[in-house]
Amino acid sequence: GTGLMGPLLKELGVEYLEGVDLSEGMLSKATGRGYNRLMCGDLLKVFSHEAESGSRATEAPSCDGSFDLVVAADVFVYVGDF
Protein backbone atom coordinates (compact mmCIF):
# COMPACT_ATOMS: atom_id res chain seq x y z
CA GLY A 1 0.00 0.00 0.00
CA THR A 2 0.90 3.61 0.45
CA GLY A 3 2.72 2.98 3.72
CA LEU A 4 0.34 4.84 6.01
CA MET A 5 1.04 2.40 8.86
CA GLY A 6 4.79 3.10 8.81
CA PRO A 7 4.81 6.36 10.79
CA LEU A 8 2.25 5.01 13.28
CA LEU A 9 4.28 1.86 13.93
CA LYS A 10 7.47 3.90 14.30
CA GLU A 11 5.71 6.06 16.93
CA LEU A 12 4.92 2.85 18.84
CA GLY A 13 8.60 1.91 18.90
CA VAL A 14 8.94 -0.44 15.96
CA GLU A 15 12.55 -0.16 14.80
CA TYR A 16 12.60 -2.16 11.57
CA LEU A 17 9.78 -2.19 9.01
CA GLU A 18 9.35 -4.13 5.79
CA GLY A 19 6.52 -3.44 3.37
CA VAL A 20 5.12 -5.63 0.59
CA ASP A 21 2.74 -4.76 -2.22
CA LEU A 22 1.89 -6.05 -5.67
CA SER A 23 2.06 -2.51 -7.08
CA GLU A 24 5.26 -0.53 -7.69
CA GLY A 25 3.08 2.59 -7.70
CA MET A 26 1.90 1.93 -4.16
CA LEU A 27 5.44 1.24 -3.00
CA SER A 28 6.55 4.55 -4.51
CA LYS A 29 4.00 6.27 -2.28
CA ALA A 30 5.33 4.35 0.73
CA THR A 31 8.90 5.50 0.14
CA GLY A 32 9.99 7.92 2.86
CA ARG A 33 7.43 6.74 5.40
CA GLY A 34 9.84 4.92 7.69
CA TYR A 35 10.19 1.55 5.97
CA ASN A 36 13.60 -0.09 5.93
CA ARG A 37 12.72 -2.34 3.01
CA LEU A 38 9.94 -2.28 0.42
CA MET A 39 9.29 -5.30 -1.77
CA CYS A 40 7.12 -5.65 -4.83
CA GLY A 41 5.53 -9.05 -5.28
CA ASP A 42 3.16 -11.71 -4.10
CA LEU A 43 3.34 -12.37 -0.36
CA LEU A 44 3.97 -16.09 -0.75
CA LYS A 45 6.89 -15.48 -3.09
CA VAL A 46 8.28 -12.62 -1.02
CA PHE A 47 8.28 -14.63 2.18
CA SER A 48 9.80 -17.64 0.46
CA HIS A 49 12.69 -15.31 -0.56
CA GLU A 50 11.90 -15.47 -4.29
CA ALA A 51 11.47 -11.70 -4.67
CA GLU A 52 14.87 -10.43 -3.57
CA SER A 53 15.48 -8.67 -6.88
CA GLY A 54 12.28 -6.68 -6.36
CA SER A 55 13.26 -5.25 -2.99
CA ARG A 56 14.31 -1.71 -2.24
CA ALA A 57 16.42 -1.94 0.89
CA THR A 58 17.35 1.24 2.73
CA GLU A 59 19.21 -0.78 5.36
CA ALA A 60 20.41 -4.34 5.57
CA PRO A 61 17.83 -6.61 7.21
CA SER A 62 18.45 -6.73 10.94
CA CYS A 63 16.52 -9.88 11.72
CA ASP A 64 16.98 -13.59 11.29
CA GLY A 65 13.99 -13.98 8.98
CA SER A 66 11.42 -14.05 11.74
CA PHE A 67 8.97 -11.28 12.56
CA ASP A 68 7.72 -9.97 15.90
CA LEU A 69 4.62 -8.44 14.34
CA VAL A 70 2.77 -8.77 11.04
CA VAL A 71 0.23 -6.10 10.09
CA ALA A 72 -2.13 -6.28 7.13
CA ALA A 73 -3.93 -2.95 6.81
CA ASP A 74 -6.81 -2.56 4.36
CA VAL A 75 -6.10 -5.81 2.55
CA PHE A 76 -9.06 -8.01 3.42
CA VAL A 77 -11.24 -6.39 0.75
CA TYR A 78 -8.80 -7.86 -1.81
CA VAL A 79 -8.75 -11.38 -0.36
CA GLY A 80 -11.18 -13.97 -1.74
CA ASP A 81 -13.31 -16.32 0.31
CA PHE A 82 -11.32 -18.65 2.52
TIPA-403166 format. One record per residue (C-alpha): residue number from 1; residue in one letter; chain; x, y, z. Coordinates in nm, 4 decimals. Layout:
{seq = NUM | type = a | mol = A | c1 = X | c2 = Y | c3 = Z}
...
//
This chain:
{seq = 1 | type = g | mol = A | c1 = 0.0000 | c2 = 0.0000 | c3 = 0.0000}
{seq = 2 | type = t | mol = A | c1 = 0.0904 | c2 = 0.3612 | c3 = 0.0453}
{seq = 3 | type = g | mol = A | c1 = 0.2720 | c2 = 0.2978 | c3 = 0.3724}
{seq = 4 | type = l | mol = A | c1 = 0.0337 | c2 = 0.4845 | c3 = 0.6013}
{seq = 5 | type = m | mol = A | c1 = 0.1044 | c2 = 0.2398 | c3 = 0.8856}
{seq = 6 | type = g | mol = A | c1 = 0.4788 | c2 = 0.3103 | c3 = 0.8809}
{seq = 7 | type = p | mol = A | c1 = 0.4809 | c2 = 0.6356 | c3 = 1.0790}
{seq = 8 | type = l | mol = A | c1 = 0.2252 | c2 = 0.5012 | c3 = 1.3280}
{seq = 9 | type = l | mol = A | c1 = 0.4276 | c2 = 0.1863 | c3 = 1.3928}
{seq = 10 | type = k | mol = A | c1 = 0.7470 | c2 = 0.3895 | c3 = 1.4304}
{seq = 11 | type = e | mol = A | c1 = 0.5711 | c2 = 0.6057 | c3 = 1.6930}
{seq = 12 | type = l | mol = A | c1 = 0.4917 | c2 = 0.2855 | c3 = 1.8835}
{seq = 13 | type = g | mol = A | c1 = 0.8596 | c2 = 0.1910 | c3 = 1.8904}
{seq = 14 | type = v | mol = A | c1 = 0.8940 | c2 = -0.0438 | c3 = 1.5958}
{seq = 15 | type = e | mol = A | c1 = 1.2551 | c2 = -0.0157 | c3 = 1.4800}
{seq = 16 | type = y | mol = A | c1 = 1.2599 | c2 = -0.2160 | c3 = 1.1567}
{seq = 17 | type = l | mol = A | c1 = 0.9783 | c2 = -0.2188 | c3 = 0.9005}
{seq = 18 | type = e | mol = A | c1 = 0.9348 | c2 = -0.4125 | c3 = 0.5788}
{seq = 19 | type = g | mol = A | c1 = 0.6517 | c2 = -0.3444 | c3 = 0.3367}
{seq = 20 | type = v | mol = A | c1 = 0.5124 | c2 = -0.5634 | c3 = 0.0595}
{seq = 21 | type = d | mol = A | c1 = 0.2736 | c2 = -0.4761 | c3 = -0.2216}
{seq = 22 | type = l | mol = A | c1 = 0.1885 | c2 = -0.6048 | c3 = -0.5670}
{seq = 23 | type = s | mol = A | c1 = 0.2056 | c2 = -0.2513 | c3 = -0.7080}
{seq = 24 | type = e | mol = A | c1 = 0.5255 | c2 = -0.0534 | c3 = -0.7693}
{seq = 25 | type = g | mol = A | c1 = 0.3080 | c2 = 0.2591 | c3 = -0.7701}
{seq = 26 | type = m | mol = A | c1 = 0.1897 | c2 = 0.1926 | c3 = -0.4160}
{seq = 27 | type = l | mol = A | c1 = 0.5443 | c2 = 0.1239 | c3 = -0.3002}
{seq = 28 | type = s | mol = A | c1 = 0.6550 | c2 = 0.4545 | c3 = -0.4510}
{seq = 29 | type = k | mol = A | c1 = 0.4005 | c2 = 0.6273 | c3 = -0.2280}
{seq = 30 | type = a | mol = A | c1 = 0.5330 | c2 = 0.4348 | c3 = 0.0735}
{seq = 31 | type = t | mol = A | c1 = 0.8904 | c2 = 0.5503 | c3 = 0.0141}
{seq = 32 | type = g | mol = A | c1 = 0.9986 | c2 = 0.7917 | c3 = 0.2859}
{seq = 33 | type = r | mol = A | c1 = 0.7433 | c2 = 0.6738 | c3 = 0.5395}
{seq = 34 | type = g | mol = A | c1 = 0.9843 | c2 = 0.4921 | c3 = 0.7687}
{seq = 35 | type = y | mol = A | c1 = 1.0192 | c2 = 0.1554 | c3 = 0.5969}
{seq = 36 | type = n | mol = A | c1 = 1.3605 | c2 = -0.0091 | c3 = 0.5926}
{seq = 37 | type = r | mol = A | c1 = 1.2723 | c2 = -0.2341 | c3 = 0.3007}
{seq = 38 | type = l | mol = A | c1 = 0.9937 | c2 = -0.2284 | c3 = 0.0424}
{seq = 39 | type = m | mol = A | c1 = 0.9292 | c2 = -0.5302 | c3 = -0.1767}
{seq = 40 | type = c | mol = A | c1 = 0.7118 | c2 = -0.5652 | c3 = -0.4831}
{seq = 41 | type = g | mol = A | c1 = 0.5532 | c2 = -0.9055 | c3 = -0.5281}
{seq = 42 | type = d | mol = A | c1 = 0.3165 | c2 = -1.1714 | c3 = -0.4102}
{seq = 43 | type = l | mol = A | c1 = 0.3344 | c2 = -1.2367 | c3 = -0.0357}
{seq = 44 | type = l | mol = A | c1 = 0.3968 | c2 = -1.6086 | c3 = -0.0751}
{seq = 45 | type = k | mol = A | c1 = 0.6891 | c2 = -1.5477 | c3 = -0.3093}
{seq = 46 | type = v | mol = A | c1 = 0.8279 | c2 = -1.2619 | c3 = -0.1015}
{seq = 47 | type = f | mol = A | c1 = 0.8281 | c2 = -1.4632 | c3 = 0.2178}
{seq = 48 | type = s | mol = A | c1 = 0.9805 | c2 = -1.7638 | c3 = 0.0465}
{seq = 49 | type = h | mol = A | c1 = 1.2686 | c2 = -1.5315 | c3 = -0.0564}
{seq = 50 | type = e | mol = A | c1 = 1.1905 | c2 = -1.5467 | c3 = -0.4289}
{seq = 51 | type = a | mol = A | c1 = 1.1466 | c2 = -1.1704 | c3 = -0.4672}
{seq = 52 | type = e | mol = A | c1 = 1.4870 | c2 = -1.0425 | c3 = -0.3567}
{seq = 53 | type = s | mol = A | c1 = 1.5481 | c2 = -0.8673 | c3 = -0.6880}
{seq = 54 | type = g | mol = A | c1 = 1.2281 | c2 = -0.6685 | c3 = -0.6359}
{seq = 55 | type = s | mol = A | c1 = 1.3259 | c2 = -0.5251 | c3 = -0.2987}
{seq = 56 | type = r | mol = A | c1 = 1.4306 | c2 = -0.1713 | c3 = -0.2236}
{seq = 57 | type = a | mol = A | c1 = 1.6420 | c2 = -0.1939 | c3 = 0.0890}
{seq = 58 | type = t | mol = A | c1 = 1.7353 | c2 = 0.1239 | c3 = 0.2727}
{seq = 59 | type = e | mol = A | c1 = 1.9208 | c2 = -0.0776 | c3 = 0.5363}
{seq = 60 | type = a | mol = A | c1 = 2.0410 | c2 = -0.4343 | c3 = 0.5566}
{seq = 61 | type = p | mol = A | c1 = 1.7833 | c2 = -0.6612 | c3 = 0.7211}
{seq = 62 | type = s | mol = A | c1 = 1.8451 | c2 = -0.6732 | c3 = 1.0937}
{seq = 63 | type = c | mol = A | c1 = 1.6523 | c2 = -0.9877 | c3 = 1.1720}
{seq = 64 | type = d | mol = A | c1 = 1.6976 | c2 = -1.3594 | c3 = 1.1285}
{seq = 65 | type = g | mol = A | c1 = 1.3991 | c2 = -1.3985 | c3 = 0.8975}
{seq = 66 | type = s | mol = A | c1 = 1.1422 | c2 = -1.4052 | c3 = 1.1742}
{seq = 67 | type = f | mol = A | c1 = 0.8968 | c2 = -1.1276 | c3 = 1.2557}
{seq = 68 | type = d | mol = A | c1 = 0.7722 | c2 = -0.9969 | c3 = 1.5905}
{seq = 69 | type = l | mol = A | c1 = 0.4619 | c2 = -0.8443 | c3 = 1.4337}
{seq = 70 | type = v | mol = A | c1 = 0.2768 | c2 = -0.8773 | c3 = 1.1039}
{seq = 71 | type = v | mol = A | c1 = 0.0235 | c2 = -0.6095 | c3 = 1.0089}
{seq = 72 | type = a | mol = A | c1 = -0.2128 | c2 = -0.6283 | c3 = 0.7129}
{seq = 73 | type = a | mol = A | c1 = -0.3927 | c2 = -0.2955 | c3 = 0.6809}
{seq = 74 | type = d | mol = A | c1 = -0.6809 | c2 = -0.2555 | c3 = 0.4358}
{seq = 75 | type = v | mol = A | c1 = -0.6099 | c2 = -0.5810 | c3 = 0.2552}
{seq = 76 | type = f | mol = A | c1 = -0.9065 | c2 = -0.8014 | c3 = 0.3416}
{seq = 77 | type = v | mol = A | c1 = -1.1239 | c2 = -0.6394 | c3 = 0.0752}
{seq = 78 | type = y | mol = A | c1 = -0.8800 | c2 = -0.7858 | c3 = -0.1810}
{seq = 79 | type = v | mol = A | c1 = -0.8750 | c2 = -1.1381 | c3 = -0.0362}
{seq = 80 | type = g | mol = A | c1 = -1.1182 | c2 = -1.3970 | c3 = -0.1738}
{seq = 81 | type = d | mol = A | c1 = -1.3313 | c2 = -1.6324 | c3 = 0.0310}
{seq = 82 | type = f | mol = A | c1 = -1.1316 | c2 = -1.8651 | c3 = 0.2524}
//
